[in-house]
Amino acid sequence: MNTTVNDDQLLDCFKRLKLRNMRDLLEGGKLEETLNGFDQPLEGLLDLVQKEVAARDETRRQRRLAQAKFPDEKALEDFEFEAQPSVNPTAIKQLSNLDFIPAAENVVFLGPPGIGKTHLAIALGLQAVNTGYSVRFITAEHLVDTLYQSLADNTFKRQLKRFGQYDCLIIDELGYLSLDRTASDHFFQVINQAYETQAVILTSNRPFQEWSGLFDDATVVSAILDRLLHHVHLFNMEGDSYRLKGLKENKLRGGDTTC
């Protein structure tokens, strides 16, 4: 028995099953053309399903990317290891397999400003997003400000829990501002919540021996380091700032040095 396929019926099925890619092909008049490109019906069906899966995966990736709130996108391939010999490329490559995330291990980049700490942190985070992990990037200042603000509307516990829901939490630029007692306690609670349950990537321009000047209480510093360093991949980075280096080179060439 021959049955005429009704496009509206098929479109309704695609919508109900949320098959967006197939729906777009049908509405664009390309579904039949796509299927005609295959000798076997099952081959055509497999191709459609694979494209649907790929489209859904990309939608989820874009959602995770938006959720991560990276200031920009940085790739490991773009990092200039030759310019920063203090960074072991083999160690970074091993980290890029992302085994540290399900193991709830930490990654800490220490060193002066402008040498690529944030680049490496974002690059690892971006790779995690592309692999399927949930990531949240935030500066240390924004982190404590957000928790401070949550005190006003009595949502602190809820906000703290949100920071703990990601597979990987990236805290950038710890060390530019000293934290008072409340902020120090809040920062400790974030690290304590993450301990052995969540991977943390942290960057700081201050060596550990100077952290006593960042936090209000030496006991808090000890407690933070105890949890942060228990399972850690530590990188002590050295070198000149990329930005200052570029400024010096431009000046030597006689270029405009206006910042």
N, C-alpha and C positions, 0 to 999 in steps of 0.2 A: 504493500500500500504506500503510495507516494503522499508525503505530507509537506505542505508548503510552510517554510519557516517564516514566522512573523518577527520582523526586527524589533517591534515594540515589546513583544513577549520576551525575546532574548535580552533586550536592554533592561527590562524589569528584573530579570533573573540576575544579571550582572550587578545591578544596583543593590539588590537584596543580599547578594553574597559579597558585596563590596569589592568586586573585581574591577578596580578602577582602570587598569591598563587595557583590559579587554573592552570595557565600556567606551574608552576613548577611541580605540580602533574601530569599533562599530559605528560610533557617532561620526567619525571621520571618514567613513566609507572605505576603510582599509582592511577590515577583518577578513572578508572573503578573499581579497587579493593576497593577504598573508597566508591563508590556508591553501590557496591554489599553488603556492610555491613549493609544496611538498607532494611527493608521490603517494605517501601513505598518510591516511587521516590521523593516525596516532602520533606520527612525527610532528604534524602540524599542531596537534593538541599539546604535545610535550613542549614545543617551542612557545606556545601561548602561555602555558603555565609557568615556564621558566622565566619569561619576561614579566609575568605578574609578580612572581616571587622577588625578582630583582627590583622591580618598582617599589614593592612594599618595603624591602630592605633599605632602599635609598630614602624612602619617606621616614623610616624609623631613624636612620642615620642623621638626617637633617634635623629631626626633632631632638636627638641627643646633642647635636652640635649647637643648636640654639640654647639648649638647657645648660651647656657647659659655660657659656658666656666668655669665651676667649676674647681678649682685646683684639687679636688678629690671629691668623693661622700661620704657624711655623712648622716646617718639616725638618726631620733629622738630616735629610739629604742636603739641606741648605746650610747646615751648621759648618763653619770654617774651623775644622779641627787643627789645621796647620797654623792658624792664628792663635790658637789656645792649646799649646802643647801640654798644659797641666791637666787636660781632660783626656782620659784614656778612651779612645774610640772603641776598643774591644769591649770595655765594660759597659759603655753606652749601648752598643749593639746587643749585648746580652740582655740589658734591661728592656730593649725594644721588643723582646718576645713577650713582655708583659706578665711574666710569671709572678712578679712581685704583687700584682693586684689581687688575684685570688688567694695568695698567701698572706694578704694584709700586712705587707712589709712597707717600709718607708724609704723615700729617696730624698736626700738633703743636698742642696747645692749651696756652698758657702763661697764668698769671694767678693771683691770690690764691685762697684757698679759698672755696668756697660760691657761685661765680658761674656755674656751669653747665657746666664743662669735661667732667665725667664724663657729664652728661646728653647732651651732643652726641656724645661718643664712643660711648656705648651706643646712641643713636638711629641713628647711622650703621651700627654693628655689627648692630643689629636689622634694619635695612633690607637689609643684605647677606645676613643669614640668610634673610630672606623672599624674596630674589631667587635664592637657590640657592648662595651662597658659604659656605664653612666659616669660622668665626670662633672665636677664643678670647679671652676677657676675663680679665685677671689683674692684680692690683696689683703694683707694682714690688717691694714687700716679699715678697709670696708667691712671685713669680718667683725671686728670688735665694734664698729659703729652700728652695724646691723643688729648685733646682740644688745647693745646699749639701747637702741630704739625700741627693741621688743619689750624692754622693761616697762616702758610707758603704757603700753596697751595690754600688759600681762600675758604676752605670747612668747616669753623667753623659752620655756620648755619646748614649745612647738617649733620655734625657729632653730633651736639647738638640734632637735631631732631631724629637721630637714637637712642640716649639714651632714648628718650621719647617714643619710639614706643613699648617698652616692657610692659607687664602687671605688672611686678615687677622688679625693679632695686635694686640690692644689692651692696652697697658701703662698702667695708671692710677696716679696719685699718686706719681710720681717726685719726690723732693725732701724727703720727711718724715724720712728716715733717711739718714745717711751710710754709704757702702759701703766695706768694707775692701778690701784688695788682691784677695783671692779673689773677693769679690762683684763688684767692679769688672771683673775679667777675665771673669767669667761674663756680666755684662750686655753687655759688648762683644761677646762671642761670639754672643749672641742677635741683636744688631743687625747684626753682620757677616754672619751666616748669612742674615738677611732681605734684605740689600742687593741690590737689583735683581732679587729673586726673590719677594718677599713684601711685601704692604702692611702698614705698621705705623701704628697710631694711638696717640699718646702724649700723656698729660697731665702737667703739672708745675706746681707752685706757685712754682717758682724760675726766674728769667730765665737765659738761657744764660751770662751773665757770672758767675753764681754757681755754675755746675756744677762748677767746680774744687774747691769745698768739699764736693761730694757724693761724688766719686770719689777713690780713693787716689792716682792718678797723673795729672798734667796731660797726659801723652802719651795716656793712655786716653781722657780727655775729648775731646781733639782728634780722635782716631780715630773716636769715637762720633759726634761732631757732623759730621765729614766725610761719613760714610755716611748719617746721618739727614737731613742738610739738602741732599744732592745733588739729590733729587727730592722736594720738600716743599711742602705747603700749610700755611702758618704763620699761626696766629691768636694775636695778643697781646691777651688779654682784660683788661678793667679793670672796676671797679665794686665795689659793696658785696655782701657775702654775703647770699644769700636768707634764710638762717637768722637771721643777726643783724638783718637788716632786719625780718623778721617779729617778732622778739623786741622790737625797739624800738617797732614799731607797736602791739604788744599792750600794752606798758608805757604808752604814751601814752593808750591807751583804758582804762587802769586794770585790765587783765587780769592773770591769774596769770603771772608771769615765771619760775616754777620750771622748770629744765632737767632 
